[in-house]
Amino acid sequence: MMAAAALGMLATVLVAYPYAPHFSLPAQVAAHLLLPVAAGVFKLGYVVRLAAHHALGNHVAG
């Protein structure tokens, strides 16, 4: 989950900023809107990871 979100963030940053002239305006707007969504999914994945460590008894995972 975290890896997919990180790749999604990378893709949206590339579309929204350095390669923006190569994409249409709707694609750029979508990339800008999806960036915080991908960041939220990444954070959710981290919380799931911490919950799994806690469930397995590894209380020092961070």
N, C-alpha and C positions, 0 to 999 in steps of 0.2 A: 504494500500500500504506500509506504513512504517512498520507495524507489519510483513507482509510477507517478506519484505526485511531484517528485523532484524533476523527473523528465518532463512532466507537463509544465512545471514552472519554467524550466529551461526553454522549452519550445515557445511558450507565450512571451518570454522576455526577448527571444530572438526575433519573433514576428513583430512585437510591439516596438522595439527600439532599433537595433543595428540593421535589420533587413526590412524595415518598414517601407522603403520606397518600392520594394518588389511585391508588395501585397496591396490589395484593394483596401479602401477605407473601412468597409464593413469587417474585413478580416482583422484589421488593426484594432477596431473597437472591440471586437470579440476577444482578442488577445488581452487587451487591457482589462476587460471585465472578468476574464477567466483567471487572471493572475492571483487575485485574492482568494478565489475559490480553490485553486490548486494549493495555495499556502494553508488554507483551512483544512484541506484534506491531509496535507502533510502533518499538521499539528494533531489531527485526529488519529493518524497512524502512530504518532509518537505516544499518545495517551494509551492506545490499545497495546502498544509494546510494553509500556510501563505496567499496565494492568496484568499482562501475561506474566511478566517477571514477578509481580507481587503474588499472583496465583500459584506460581511455581515455588514460592518461598525465597526467592532471591530479592531481599529487601534493600540491597545496596546498589542495584542497577540504576543507572542514570543516564 
